[in-house]
Amino acid sequence: MRRYFYRYVKKKIIYPGISVCLFAIWFCFYHLHTIDQQQTGPSVLVPPMKSSRDQNRRICIDDKGELVQDSRFTRSRFGTGRASRRRFSSRKSSDDHCEDNITRPHKLFAPLHNVYNFTAIEQVPRKIVMQYDNFTLSPPHLPTIEDRLAFCAGQGSLDLVGRSNQHLLVGKVNIVRNGTFELPYDCGYMNDMEVLCEQRKSDVHVHALSPLIVPQAFVYQHFIDGTMPKLIQSLDVLKIPEVKLLLEKPQNEIIYEMLEKLNISTEKVLWYEPKKIYSADYLVMACHAPPLHPVLWRKMRTVFGVRSAANPVGAGRVVLFTRRKGANNLGRRMINLDDVIEALTSRYAERFVVLDGGFHKIGEAVTFFRNVSTIVAVHGGALYNLVFATPKTNVVEILPYGGPGDHTGVNIFWAQSELLGLPYWRLYEKTVSFTRDLVVNISKLTMALDAIDKT
C-alpha cells in the first residue's frame, strides 16, 4: 500500500512540480534575455520579423544606417489603432452627460484666447468644441547608427514620427449645471461627465467653478505640460470674474507668476483641499485640451514674453544643464561631467555657460534664454525651460537607455522642441547605475555640435 502511495505522489506531485520549475527557469532566462536585447537595441540593421504584428512595423533603418519612412505613416492616425478606437467607442461620449444638459455643441475658434469677450457665465454656450489643425513631428537628429537603432527600439518613438495626431486635435469646454466635483477624477480625454451630475452634499459651493486638478501639476514641470495648455485653450471663459479656478497649491513660486501672466489672480483661485467635495451652479469643465499642439505651446511662449525672432547664426551662448543635488528626481547624472565641461569650454570659450538650478522668475528665464543658441542636457525637468527659448535654439538631449530606468521611449522634449520650432538632437547613452547615471561619449557629442555649428 505504501509503495502505491509513493508512486502516486511521484506521478501526481513530484514530477509535475519538477516540470513546472524547469519551465519557470527557462521562461525567466528567455524573458530576461529578450528584455536585455530590447534595451540594448538590435544587433543588426534590420531585425527579422517574428510575427504578423511585427510585419506591420516600419523598417526605420535602411542599409546606409539612415532613418526612413514608409507610406503607412502618411495615412495612419496617431493613437487611433483598432484597440484604441474600440476603447473610445465603448465609452459613453463626454457630450452625452446629464440628460437635462444635452444641447448642440457650438464650434468656435481654437483656442479661446482673446477671441471672445464673455462677461458672464450665462453667455457661454453649454458645449464648446474646438478643432485644431493637423501637425506632424519630424524625426530627431541622431548622429550615429547606434542612436538610430536605439530610437527605433524605443517604445512610442515610431508612433510619433510623421503621424498626424487626429484624435488629439479636439478641445472641449462643457458647462454642467448644478454639478459636484471630488477626486479622484481624470482631468483629460477620458473624463467622465456623468459623475459630475450626481447630487451630493458638498463642503464648498460657489456660483461658477472650473476644476483643473491635473496629476503632479503642483510642480513646475507638470504645471507647464498639464495645466497650462488647458488654461490657454479656455482663457476667454476662465477669465470671467465670477468663475473660480480649483487648483492644487503650487510648490514652486514661479507657478504663481505664470497665473499672473494670464491675468489670473490668487483671489480667483480656490486651492484644493483633500477629501472635500466642491459644487457650483455652473461647473466649467475645461479638461479636454490637446496636451501637445503648436498653437497652444506657442501662445504659451508669447504669454511668457518670449520673442519670436531667432538668434543670428553663430551667435549666442551654449548652455549645459547639470543635475543639482536639490533636484526632485535624483539620478541621471553625468559621471564624466568635468570632461564634458572641459570639452565645451575649449570649444566655445566665453560663450559656454553651465546652468545648475532653475529660475524663480519668468523674466529671469526669458532674459537668460534670449541669447542662447544651443542647449545641452541629460533628460530631466530642466528641459521644461525650453518654453522660454527663442525659435531656432538647438536642443541636444542625452537620453539614458539600457539597464534599469530605461528612457528609450520618453519623447516629451522631442515633441516640445518640434512644437516650439527648436532643432532637436538626441544622443543615447547606456546607464551605468540603478539611478540611471551615465558616461557621455564626448566624440558623439562633438559630432552633433559640429553638425549644429555648420547650420
N, C-alpha and C positions, 0 to 999 in steps of 0.2 A: 504493500500500500504506500509506504514511504517512497519507494522507488518511482512509482507512478506520479506521486505528488511532485517530486523533484523534476521529473521530466516535463510535467505540466508547467511548472514555474519557469523552466528554461525556455520552453516553447512560447509561452504567452507573455512573459515579462522580461527576462534577461535578454534574449535575442532581439526582440523589437527595441528594447532600450538601447542596446549597442548600436543598432542600425540608425536610430534617431540621433545618437551622439555623433556618429560618423558623418551623417548628413549635415548636422549643425556645424561641425568643424569645417567641412567642405564649403558650406554656404558662407560662413564668416570669412574664410580665406578668399573666396571668389569675390564676395561683396567688397571687402576692403581693397582688394587688388583693382577692382573696377573703379572705386572712388578715387584711388591714387592716380589711375590713368586719366580720369576726368579732370582732376585738379591740376595735373602737370601738363595737360594738353596732349593731343595725339602725336605719335612719333612719326607719322607720315603726312605728306601734304594733303592728300585726300583720303580720309579713313574709309574702310569698306563699309557698305551699308549692311545692316544686320536685320532690319525688319521693314515691313511696309510703311511704318511711320517714319523710319529713317529715310526712306526713299523720297519723302516729300520735303525733306530738309534741303536747303540750298547748299551747294558746294561753294564755300565762300573764299577758298584759296585756290588760285589757278596754278599751273605748272611753273610760273615765274615767281610764285610767292606773293602775288598781289590779290587784294580784295576784289571780288567780282560780285555782280548782282545778276539774278535771273528774272525772267518775265513774271514769275509768281509774285514777286514783290510789287509789281506795278498794278496788280489787280486785287491784292489782298487788303484786308482791313485790320488795323491793329486791334488785337484783343477781341475780335468778333468771330472766333472759330466756332465750330459746331457745338462744342460743350458750352462755350460762353453764351451763345445765342439761346441755347436751351435753358440755361440757368436764368437768364434775364426774362425770357418769355414765360417761365413757370411762376414767376412772382407777379403779384398784382401791381399794376402800374402805379407809380407815385402820383399820377394825375387823378387816380380814381379813389382818392381818400375822402372820407366824411361825406356821405351822400348829400347832405344839405349844402356842402360847399362846392359841389360839382358845377363848373362853368366852363365855357370855351376858353382855351388859352389865348393870350394876347402875344403875338410875335412882335418883339421890339428889337431895337438896335442892341448889339452886344459890344462891350459891356454897358451897363447903366452907370456911366461915369461922366458927369457933367453933360448929360444929354437931356434929361427931363427935370423939370422944376416942380417936383411934388412938394406940397406944403402941409398935407395932412394924410394920414394913413388911409382914410376913406377914398382918396383919389387914386390909389394904386390898384391896378387890376388884380383880381384874386389869383390869377395864374399868369405868369410871365414865362415865355420860352424864348431863349436867345440862341441863335445859330451862329457858330463861328466858322471862319474859313478853314479849308483844309491846309495842312502843312506836313512836311516830311523832314526827317533828320538825315543828314549826310553822314557817311561813315567817319569815324575819328581818324586822325593821322596816326599811323602805327609805324615806328621806324624800322623794325626788324620782322623777319618771318616768325620768330618766336612770339612776338607780341601779337601778330595777326592770328596765329594759331590759338593763343590764349583767348583772344577776343571771340573767335568763332566757337570756342568751347564753353564760353560763359553763358549761363542761363539768362535769358532775356535779351542778350545783345542782339541776336539775329532778329528778334521780334520788333526792333525799333528802326532798323536800317531801311530807309526807302519806303516805309509804310505810312499811309495816311491814317490818323487816329480818329476814325469816323465816329465811333460811339462816345468819344471823349470831346466832341465838338459841340455839345449842347449844354447850355446853362439854364437853370430854372430858379424862379422865386415864387413860392406858394404862400398865400395868406390863409391861415387857418383861424376861423372864428371860435372864440371860447376854447382855446387849446391849452393843454398842460404839457409840461416838459420835465423829464428827470433822466439821469443817467442810469444804466448805460444806454447810449444812443449813437448810431452810426451817422456822423455828420459827413456824408459823402454820397456816392452814386446809389448805394443800396439802402438809403434811409427809408424807414418805414413811416409813412404819414399817418397810418391808421392809429398807431399808438398815441399820437398827439391829440386825438379827438376823444380819448377816454376821459370821462368826468371823474376827477379825483380831487380830494381835498388838498389844497396847496398851502405851502408855507409863505410864499411871496407872490403877490398879484400886482400886475401893472397893466396899463392900458394897451401898450404895444411892446412886444419883446422879440428880439432876434437872437436865439441861442446859437453860438458858434463855438461849441466845445470840441476842438479838434485834438486828437491824441498828441500829447507831448508839446502842445503849442504854447506852453508857458515858458519854453526856452526859445532863444533867439532863432536857431536854425529852423525849427518846425513851425514857428510863427510865420516865417517867410514863405516856406513852401506849402504850408497847410492852411493858414488863416488869411494871409494877405491876398491870394487870388480871389477868395470869396468876398472879401471886403471891397476890392477893386471892382469886381463884377457888379455888385449890388449897391454901390455907394449912394446912388440917387434915391434909393428907398431908405437906406440905413441912416442917411443924414437928416431925415425928417425929425424935427425936435422931439416929438412925443415917442419916438422909437428908441427903446433902450437895448443895449447890447449885453449879452450874457457871455462873459469870457472867464477863463481861468486866470488867476492873478499871476502876472509875469515874474520870472526870476531875474530877468535882465532888464536894466534900466532903459536900454535902447528901444525896447518894445513900446514904452510909453511915448517916446518921441515919434515912432512910426505912426501911432494912433493920432498924434497931434498933426502930423503931416497930412493926414486925411481929414483934418478938422473934427476929430472925434475926441472930445474932452473926457477926462476921468469922471466928470459928473454924469455923463451919458452912459457910463458902463456900470453894470452890476457884476461884481466879482462872485463867481460861482462858489457856493458853499456845499460841501459833500452832504449827500442824503436829503437835501432839501428838494421839494417839488415846487416848480415855478409855473404860474398860469398867467394868461393875458387875454384881453378881449380880442386882440389881433396878434396872432403868433406868426412872425415873419420868418419863414424857413428859407435861408439863403445858402444851404449847404451844397447844393447841386451846382458845381462850377468845374470847368476843366482845370485839373491840377497843374498842367503844363501846357501853356499856349503862348505864342509870341506876343499876342495883343495884350494879354494880362501882365506878362512879365515886363514888357517894355513900358507899359503905363506905370507899373510899379517903379521902374527905374526913373521915369520922369517925375513921379511924385517925390522921390528922394532928392531930386535936383541934380541928377547926373546929366552931363552934357551929351548931346547926340553926335558931336563931331569926334572923329578918331584922331589919335596922336599921329604926328608926322612919322614916316618910315625912318627907322634907325634912331629915333629919339625915345626918351622915357626910361624909367628905371626898370630893372629886373628884380623882382621880389621873390624871396624864398620864404614860404610859411614853414615854421617849425612847430613841433608839438610841445607845448609848455607843460610844466608839472601840474598846473591847475586845470587842465582840460577835463571836460565832462567824461570822456571815454579815454582811459589810459591805453597805451599801446600805439602801434603803427608809427614807431619812431625810426629815424634813420640811424643805423648803427654807425655808419661812417659819415656822420654829419660834418665833422671837421674837414674831411676830404672834399665833400661836396661844396662847402663854403670856400675852401681854398681854390677849387677849380673855377667856381663862378666869380670869385674876386679877381683872379688872374685874367679872366676873360673880359669882364666888364668894368673892372676898376671901381671908380666912384659911382658908376651907375647901379651897382649891385647893393641891395638892401636886404637885411634879414629882419623878418617881422615875427616876433614872438609874443603873441597875445592878440586880443581883439580890440574893438573900438567901443567906446562908451557913448559917443555922439555920432549921429549921421553925418553932420558937417565934417567931422574929422575924417571919416571914411571916404566921403566924396572928394575932399581936398587931396587926400593921400593918393587915391587911385587915378586922379586926373592926369598925373604924369607917369603912370605905369604902363609899360609896353608889353611885359611878359610876367606871368605868374607861374611859379614852380612850387608844387606842394604834394605831399602824400595825401591820399584820400582822407578827408576829415571835415569837421564842421567849419574850419576856417575858410573853406572854399565857398561857403554861402555868401562870402563877401563879394563874389563875382557880380552880384546885382549892383554894386557900386562902380564896377569897371566900365570904362568908355568902350564904344564899339571898336572892333578890330584888336582888342587886347588879347594876346596869345596866352593860352592856358595849357600848362603841362602838368597833368595829373599822374602821379605814381601810384599804381594800384597794387596792393598786396594780393597774391594768389598762391594757391597750393598750400597744403597742410591745413592746420586749424585756422579758422577765421578767414576762409577764402572769400575774396571780394570780387571774383571774376564777373559776376552778374550785376554789380552795382553800377547803375548808369545815370544817377541823378545829376551829376555835374557835367557829364557829356550833354545831356538834354538841356540843362540850363544854359550851357555855353552856346548851343545851337540857337536857342530861343533869343538870346541876347546879342547874337551876331559876333561871337568870340571864337576865333580859330582854336580848335581843341586838339591837343596831342595826348596820347595815353601811352605810358610805359608800365609794363608788368614786371614786378619783382617778387620772387618767391619769399614767403615768410620764413623766418628762422627761429621763431619762438611762439608760444601759445598766446602772447599778447600782440601777435602779428607785426612784430618789428621786422625790419628788412635792411638789406645792404643795397644801396643804389649803385647801379652799373654806370660809372662815370662816362665810359665810352659811348654807351647808348644815349645818355643824357646829352652828351656833346653832339651826337649825330642829330638829335632832334633840334637842338639850339642852332646848329649850322643851317638846317633847312629853314628855320624861322628867320634867321638873320638875313637870308638870301631873298626873302619875300619883301 
